Amino acid sequence: MTRPAESSPEVASPVATPLLPHACEADPPGDASGTPATTAAARGSAARLVGIDAARGIALIGMMAVHNIEPEDADGNRTLAWVLSDGKSAALFALLAGVGVAFASGGRRRSHGRAWLANSSSLVVRAALIGTVGLLLGLVVPRDYAAVILPYYALLFVLAIPLLALSIRSLLTIATVVTVAMPFISHLLRSHLAPPDLINLTFADLAARPLHVLAELSLTGIYPALPWTAYLCVGLAVGRSLLTSRRTLLIITAAGLGLIAVAVTVSRVLLDVVGGRAELTTVALRSMTPSQFSDLLTLGPDGITPTDTWWWLATMSPHSTTPLDLTYTIGVGLAVLGACLLIGRTTTALLRPLATAGSMTLTLYSLHLLLLSSPFVPGGMSGFLIQTAAVVVFALLWSRNHARGPLEDIVARLTGAVRRAVLGAGRTGARDATA
């Protein structure tokens, strides 16, 4: 998983001299005078960036755990890594993608006019670059090891373009509508679409069957971009909020916990009180074994849910992309992000390893997938520990001399150049018109 290219904040000393540039921000801090007001602003901004990057670090470690550790132990019980991370880490990344897009497109200021065009152009370039990395990784990463999220992520950035000018209220309204309605629409459409190929996509797949690939990225794949727009909208709304306010952070955290409670309660009522579980079982066992049905409910589908009964939409299995799964994972994402931001207000040192890794997740996610696919790195818990140590140590060493990760720097330079070119063209046109 990845996020928009972002640079590393000055994690260890957030209130020192000007912060290192962070690509989450539309512009670097402009006032380095050191007055009390500007110093307080720098402290608040640094705590915010550290908390967000720490949340990304948690998502990265969670993805690595799921890719390495078996889903069940010897007794047939789900392992702790899967209970904590399966389906939740990917959703957290998608939500944080929205936060990053909000920061990169003006923070609390919505995009309009030439600024909207510049930010939209930047997102198109970002999507192309991240999609390219994902399709290249598809050549070397077996699908049995991990499902590469980057091509889906690239489509999410394109879908973010019309959202840049919307208010927080509008974004949350769209998120609610998408969460509730899109799984039903997807359920209807997918019954008429070819199933996903269950492979990691490559350029060859895109060239051979572009419409099939688009359908997989949008609806039928494991990270379907259209329903996942709910995560994007919520993240954008969070990124437009006053994240230096403790009250705002408490609201975000409480909202996350509330959504978790609602999703769990409604699912249990629908399945176990109304009788949905019995109906679902009857239909499901016509096309799968009891073991397959149990695995689908507990471990989640390898793609998204079947379309043979509407009762699938009452479940909240990992990666099922049902209304309740979306609600639950949005809640988890908000709770984790809110907690990280609150901790960051108190101490950034505690979050430093996670935040440093989280500031370059495009690079580290790609490195993780290469290590995962290497015949020289073991799997299981030992592989997870080796890869975790490798990515954290790399991040800490690299960040000593670089503001961004290697891939993040490429993305930031190219998207920044496009944004500046569009803005510059607008200023040139304005001067010509007044000449």
Phi, psi and omega per residue, in radians:
M1 nan 2.714 3.128
T2 -2.541 -3.058 -3.122
R3 -2.518 3.090 3.046
P4 -1.038 2.595 -3.129
A5 -1.035 2.211 -3.105
E6 -2.408 2.684 3.137
S7 -1.726 2.954 -3.071
S8 -1.496 2.244 3.046
P9 -1.262 2.870 3.071
E10 -1.306 1.441 -2.925
V11 -1.172 -0.777 -2.999
A12 -1.292 -0.495 -3.058
S13 -2.418 1.272 -2.977
P14 -1.209 -0.302 -3.076
V15 -1.873 0.178 3.082
A16 -1.326 -3.028 3.062
T17 -0.639 3.103 -2.991
P18 -0.868 2.441 -3.129
L19 -1.180 2.653 2.972
L20 -1.056 2.575 -3.127
P21 -1.097 2.430 3.128
H22 -2.138 2.119 -3.013
A23 -1.207 -0.158 2.987
C24 -1.096 -0.529 -3.043
E25 -1.502 2.489 3.091
A26 -1.169 -0.638 3.138
D27 -2.458 2.598 3.080
P28 -1.204 2.776 3.095
P29 -0.937 2.319 -2.994
G30 -1.679 -0.349 -3.047
D31 -2.028 1.925 3.136
A32 -1.926 0.556 -3.048
S33 -1.267 -0.351 3.121
G34 1.415 0.193 3.076
T35 -1.165 2.795 3.138
P36 -0.943 -0.708 -3.104
A37 -1.134 -0.813 -3.102
T38 -1.256 -0.588 3.092
T39 -1.128 -0.733 3.091
A40 -1.103 -0.698 3.120
A41 -1.117 -0.734 3.116
A42 -1.100 -0.706 3.139
R43 -1.105 -0.796 3.134
G44 -1.119 -0.717 3.128
S45 -1.134 -0.731 -3.135
A46 -1.123 -0.769 3.124
A47 -1.063 -0.679 3.126
R48 -1.116 -0.829 -3.106
L49 -1.153 -0.699 3.122
V50 -1.111 -0.758 3.130
G51 -1.094 -0.735 3.135
I52 -1.177 -0.760 3.113
D53 -1.157 -0.598 3.075
A54 -1.104 -0.698 3.085
A55 -1.093 -0.688 3.075
R56 -1.121 -0.686 3.101
G57 -1.066 -0.716 3.095
I58 -1.075 -0.767 3.125
A59 -1.085 -0.727 3.130
L60 -1.085 -0.840 -3.137
I61 -1.103 -0.676 3.111
G62 -1.084 -0.739 3.101
M63 -1.104 -0.721 3.135
M64 -1.112 -0.676 3.127
A65 -1.107 -0.798 -3.125
V66 -1.126 -0.634 -3.118
H67 -1.260 -0.403 -3.061
N68 -1.833 -0.666 -2.973
I69 -1.639 2.452 -3.140
E70 -1.098 2.568 -3.111
P71 -1.256 -0.429 -3.105
E72 -2.276 2.599 3.087
D73 -1.537 -3.013 -3.074
A74 -1.114 -0.423 -3.138
D75 -1.573 0.028 3.133
G76 1.501 0.151 3.108
N77 -1.591 2.583 3.104
R78 -1.108 2.397 3.118
T79 -1.284 2.743 -3.096
L80 -1.037 -0.663 -3.132
A81 -1.028 -0.720 -3.121
W82 -1.319 -0.629 3.102
V83 -1.063 -0.740 -3.065
L84 -1.396 -0.527 -2.896
S85 -2.070 -0.511 -2.993
D86 -1.080 2.117 -3.134
G87 1.427 -0.418 -3.088
K88 -1.510 -0.678 -3.101
S89 -1.137 -0.779 3.128
A90 -1.094 -0.728 3.120
A91 -1.126 -0.680 3.105
L92 -1.088 -0.717 3.078
F93 -1.050 -0.759 -3.126
A94 -1.133 -0.716 3.098
L95 -1.101 -0.743 3.130
L96 -1.207 -0.428 3.025
A97 -1.063 -0.722 3.091
G98 -1.100 -0.703 3.087
V99 -1.058 -0.795 -3.139
G100 -1.104 -0.694 3.100
V101 -1.102 -0.716 3.118
A102 -1.080 -0.795 3.133
F103 -1.087 -0.786 -3.079
A104 -1.235 -0.303 -3.100
S105 -1.904 0.396 3.022
G106 2.142 0.018 3.135
G107 1.166 -2.152 -3.124
R108 -1.330 -0.201 3.123
R109 -1.573 2.198 3.103
R110 -1.309 2.713 -3.113
S111 -1.529 2.347 3.075
H112 -2.479 2.709 3.013
G113 1.012 -2.302 -3.097
R114 -1.110 -0.614 3.108
A115 -1.112 -0.701 3.090
W116 -1.096 -0.747 3.134
L117 -1.111 -0.719 3.135
A118 -1.142 -0.795 3.140
N119 -1.177 -0.625 3.100
S120 -1.148 -0.758 3.104
S121 -1.082 -0.706 3.100
S122 -1.075 -0.702 3.138
L123 -1.167 -0.641 3.098
V124 -1.080 -0.777 3.114
V125 -1.142 -0.739 3.109
R126 -1.041 -0.775 3.137
A127 -1.085 -0.734 -3.132
A128 -1.113 -0.737 -3.115
L129 -1.196 -0.798 -3.125
I130 -1.189 -0.679 3.063
G131 -1.081 -0.671 3.112
T132 -1.093 -0.797 3.110
V133 -1.048 -0.758 -3.135
G134 -1.097 -0.755 -3.141
L135 -1.197 -0.570 3.053
L136 -1.199 -0.714 3.083
L137 -1.109 -0.541 3.103
G138 -1.051 -0.381 3.122
L139 -1.280 -0.439 -2.986
V140 -2.101 -0.226 -3.084
V141 -1.786 1.981 3.099
P142 -1.134 2.464 -3.135
R143 -1.097 -0.487 3.111
D144 -1.165 -0.380 -3.135
Y145 -1.533 -0.773 -3.101
A146 -2.871 2.563 3.013
A147 -1.644 1.988 -3.073
V148 -1.232 2.148 -3.046
I149 -1.534 -0.273 -2.934
L150 -1.046 -0.701 3.083
P151 -1.075 -0.662 3.067
Y152 -1.132 -0.722 -3.132
Y153 -1.071 -0.686 3.126
A154 -1.071 -0.740 3.119
L155 -1.139 -0.610 3.092
L156 -1.038 -0.688 3.130
F157 -1.132 -0.633 3.077
V158 -1.151 -0.715 3.133
L159 -1.172 -0.332 3.127
A160 -1.291 -0.339 -3.018
I161 -0.981 -0.896 -3.122
P162 -1.235 -0.125 -3.113
L163 -1.590 -0.175 -2.986
L164 -1.122 -0.507 -3.061
A165 -1.637 0.051 -3.020
L166 -1.523 2.676 3.097
S167 -1.380 2.930 3.100
I168 -1.023 -0.769 -3.130
R169 -1.076 -0.760 3.135
S170 -1.123 -0.714 3.135
L171 -1.092 -0.758 3.139
L172 -1.204 -0.581 3.076
T173 -1.133 -0.799 3.108
I174 -1.100 -0.732 3.120
A175 -1.028 -0.725 3.130
T176 -1.142 -0.792 3.137
V177 -1.095 -0.787 -3.140
V178 -1.109 -0.757 -3.129
T179 -1.046 -0.730 -3.077
V180 -1.451 -0.792 -2.946
A181 -1.603 -0.665 -3.014
M182 -1.075 -0.675 3.072
P183 -1.049 -0.609 3.084
F184 -1.194 -0.753 3.094
I185 -1.095 -0.768 3.105
S186 -1.056 -0.731 3.132
H187 -1.012 -0.733 3.123
L188 -1.191 -0.813 -3.060
L189 -1.210 -0.694 -3.052
R190 -1.159 -0.391 3.088
S191 -1.174 -0.268 3.135
H192 -1.947 0.064 -3.119
L193 -1.895 2.670 3.079
A194 -1.158 2.512 3.118
P195 -1.149 2.772 3.123
P196 -1.169 2.766 -3.086
D197 -1.409 -0.229 -3.108
L198 0.990 0.775 3.023
I199 -2.286 2.821 2.984
N200 -1.432 2.174 -2.997
L201 -1.194 2.582 3.096
T202 -2.284 3.062 3.080
F203 -1.089 -0.587 3.126
A204 -1.096 -0.724 3.102
D205 -1.116 -0.740 -3.133
L206 -1.111 -0.704 -3.133
A207 -1.259 -0.638 -3.058
A208 -1.349 -0.710 -3.064
R209 -2.439 1.239 -3.050
P210 -1.074 -0.684 -3.117
L211 -1.217 -0.666 3.087
H212 -1.121 -0.740 3.113
V213 -1.106 -0.741 3.116
L214 -1.076 -0.718 3.108
A215 -1.117 -0.691 3.125
E216 -1.162 -0.772 3.133
L217 -1.160 -0.546 -3.050
S218 -1.513 -0.726 -2.928
L219 -2.351 -0.737 -2.906
T220 -1.682 -0.229 -3.085
G221 -1.421 -3.134 -3.052
I222 -1.283 -0.399 3.099
Y223 -2.161 1.084 -2.971
P224 -1.124 2.153 -2.965
A225 -1.179 -0.635 -3.075
L226 -1.116 -0.941 3.059
P227 -1.179 -0.482 3.141
W228 -1.280 -0.108 3.013
T229 -1.042 -0.391 3.069
A230 -1.041 -0.778 3.087
Y231 -1.062 -0.744 -3.110
L232 -1.069 -0.789 -3.123
C233 -1.126 -0.754 3.120
V234 -1.103 -0.744 3.111
G235 -1.095 -0.725 3.080
L236 -1.071 -0.734 3.133
A237 -1.108 -0.716 3.093
V238 -1.111 -0.764 -3.133
G239 -1.141 -0.434 3.093
R240 -1.482 -0.099 -3.065
S241 -1.509 2.941 3.126
L242 -1.467 1.521 -3.022
L243 -1.398 -0.050 3.015
T244 -1.528 -0.027 -3.134
S245 -1.652 2.203 3.097
R246 -1.062 -0.681 -3.135
R247 -1.058 -0.743 3.107
T248 -1.062 -0.752 -3.120
L249 -1.156 -0.662 3.097
L250 -1.152 -0.665 3.092
I251 -1.114 -0.772 3.127
I252 -1.048 -0.815 -3.122
T253 -1.131 -0.790 3.141
A254 -1.124 -0.689 3.106
A255 -1.087 -0.711 3.103
G256 -1.075 -0.821 3.131
L257 -1.119 -0.658 3.103
G258 -1.114 -0.733 3.121
L259 -1.130 -0.666 3.080
I260 -1.036 -0.838 -3.120
A261 -1.089 -0.735 -3.140
V262 -1.098 -0.820 -3.094
A263 -1.090 -0.805 -3.132
V264 -1.112 -0.762 -3.111
T265 -1.134 -0.841 -3.102
V266 -1.120 -0.713 3.135
S267 -1.090 -0.762 3.134
R268 -1.150 -0.670 3.113
V269 -1.125 -0.832 -3.104
L270 -1.123 -0.714 -3.054
L271 -1.450 -0.709 -2.967
D272 -1.885 -0.319 3.105
V273 -1.779 -0.866 -3.137
V274 -1.268 -0.490 3.118
G275 1.884 0.249 -3.097
G276 -1.140 -0.564 -3.088
R277 -1.127 -0.718 3.127
A278 -1.132 -0.762 3.111
E279 -1.105 -0.766 -3.136
L280 -1.091 -0.765 -3.132
T281 -1.076 -0.765 -3.132
T282 -1.024 -0.797 -3.121
V283 -1.261 -0.774 -3.050
A284 -1.109 -0.680 -3.083
L285 -1.250 -0.082 3.018
R286 -1.307 -0.406 -3.054
S287 -2.158 -0.025 -3.135
M288 -2.604 2.819 3.126
T289 -1.363 2.812 3.073
P290 -0.977 -0.657 3.124
S291 -1.141 -0.749 3.115
Q292 -1.116 -0.701 3.126
F293 -1.122 -0.768 3.122
S294 -1.099 -0.762 3.124
D295 -1.096 -0.683 -3.118
L296 -1.136 -0.660 -3.137
L297 -1.278 -0.598 -3.049
T298 -1.676 -0.708 -3.088
L299 -1.706 -0.295 3.131
G300 1.626 2.782 -3.138
P301 -1.354 2.756 3.040
D302 -1.615 1.237 -2.949
G303 2.426 -2.247 2.996
I304 -2.334 3.139 -2.896
T305 -1.153 2.708 3.027
P306 -1.093 2.968 -3.089
T307 -2.068 0.381 -3.080
D308 -1.461 -0.205 3.049
T309 -2.719 2.534 3.128
W310 -1.183 -0.305 -3.093
W311 -1.147 -0.304 3.038
W312 -1.007 -0.522 -3.088
L313 -1.305 -0.096 3.052
A314 -1.600 -0.084 3.133
T315 -1.542 2.929 3.059
M316 -2.430 0.750 3.082
S317 -1.117 2.663 3.086
P318 -0.970 2.350 3.095
H319 1.134 0.288 3.118
S320 -1.385 -0.356 3.103
T321 0.946 0.666 2.991
T322 -1.515 2.942 3.095
P323 -0.975 -0.667 -3.097
L324 -1.345 -0.584 3.052
D325 -1.137 -0.774 3.102
L326 -1.079 -0.773 3.132
T327 -1.081 -0.798 -3.112
Y328 -1.095 -0.830 -3.071
T329 -1.296 -0.522 2.984
I330 -1.092 -0.744 3.103
G331 -1.062 -0.777 3.111
V332 -1.075 -0.773 -3.141
G333 -1.058 -0.770 3.131
L334 -1.148 -0.718 -3.140
A335 -1.120 -0.770 3.130
V336 -1.134 -0.812 -3.136
L337 -1.100 -0.795 3.122
G338 -1.050 -0.736 3.125
A339 -1.118 -0.752 3.130
C340 -1.102 -0.721 3.131
L341 -1.173 -0.659 3.105
L342 -1.178 -0.731 3.085
I343 -1.111 -0.698 -3.138
G344 -1.086 -0.454 3.078
R345 -1.204 -0.453 -3.093
T346 -1.646 -0.788 -3.139
T347 -2.633 2.300 3.024
T348 -1.669 -0.380 -3.110
A349 -1.084 -0.693 -3.121
L350 -1.092 -0.543 -3.079
L351 -1.644 -0.004 -2.960
R352 -0.987 -0.894 -3.115
P353 -1.037 -0.779 3.128
L354 -1.126 -0.751 -3.084
A355 -1.182 -0.680 3.131
T356 -1.134 -0.761 3.069
A357 -1.136 -0.679 -3.121
G358 -1.225 -0.285 3.137
S359 -1.410 -0.120 -3.128
M360 -2.481 0.886 -3.037
T361 -1.267 -0.436 3.058
L362 -1.084 -0.809 3.099
T363 -1.130 -0.838 -3.027
L364 -1.284 -0.602 3.056
Y365 -1.101 -0.753 3.108
S366 -1.115 -0.745 3.099
L367 -1.076 -0.758 3.112
H368 -1.018 -0.785 -3.117
L369 -1.159 -0.615 3.090
L370 -1.186 -0.723 3.085
L371 -1.145 -0.695 -3.141
L372 -1.072 -0.605 -3.093
S373 -1.546 -0.104 -3.102
S374 -1.347 2.403 3.081
P375 -1.266 -0.146 -3.079
F376 -1.663 -0.134 -3.136
V377 -1.919 2.172 -3.120
P378 -1.211 2.859 3.068
G379 -1.696 -2.857 3.106
G380 1.215 -2.797 -3.106
M381 -1.087 -0.678 3.141
S382 -1.120 -0.711 3.097
G383 -1.118 -0.712 3.104
F384 -1.053 -0.790 -3.122
L385 -1.157 -0.705 3.128
I386 -1.108 -0.818 -3.105
Q387 -1.185 -0.683 3.105
T388 -1.084 -0.805 3.116
A389 -1.073 -0.722 -3.099
A390 -1.098 -0.818 -3.065
V391 -1.259 -0.648 3.140
V392 -1.202 -0.773 3.127
V393 -1.118 -0.763 3.102
F394 -1.015 -0.800 -3.109
A395 -1.083 -0.768 -3.115
L396 -1.140 -0.723 -3.137
L397 -1.235 -0.788 -3.105
W398 -1.101 -0.682 -3.055
S399 -1.233 -0.212 3.093
R400 -1.112 -0.590 -3.050
N401 -2.132 -0.020 -3.076
H402 -2.334 2.451 3.139
A403 -1.385 -0.393 -3.116
R404 -2.365 2.797 2.974
G405 -1.167 2.866 -3.083
P406 -1.011 -0.897 3.137
L407 -1.213 -0.636 3.105
E408 -1.074 -0.625 -3.130
D409 -1.165 -0.730 3.103
I410 -1.071 -0.832 -3.132
V411 -1.096 -0.772 -3.105
A412 -1.119 -0.721 -3.131
R413 -1.131 -0.786 -3.079
L414 -1.258 -0.757 3.118
T415 -1.184 -0.643 3.079
G416 -1.114 -0.690 3.129
A417 -1.122 -0.713 3.121
V418 -1.141 -0.770 -3.140
R419 -1.049 -0.805 -3.133
R420 -1.129 -0.660 -3.131
A421 -1.121 -0.743 -3.141
V422 -1.175 -0.766 3.112
L423 -1.125 -0.691 3.123
G424 -1.146 -0.655 3.108
A425 -1.124 -0.640 3.107
G426 -1.158 -0.725 3.116
R427 -1.156 -0.669 3.125
T428 -1.126 -0.735 3.121
G429 -1.113 -0.650 3.134
A430 -1.160 -0.709 3.122
R431 -1.137 -0.714 3.139
D432 -1.118 -0.632 -3.095
A433 -1.213 -0.515 -3.120
T434 -1.636 -0.089 -3.100
A435 -1.302 nan nan
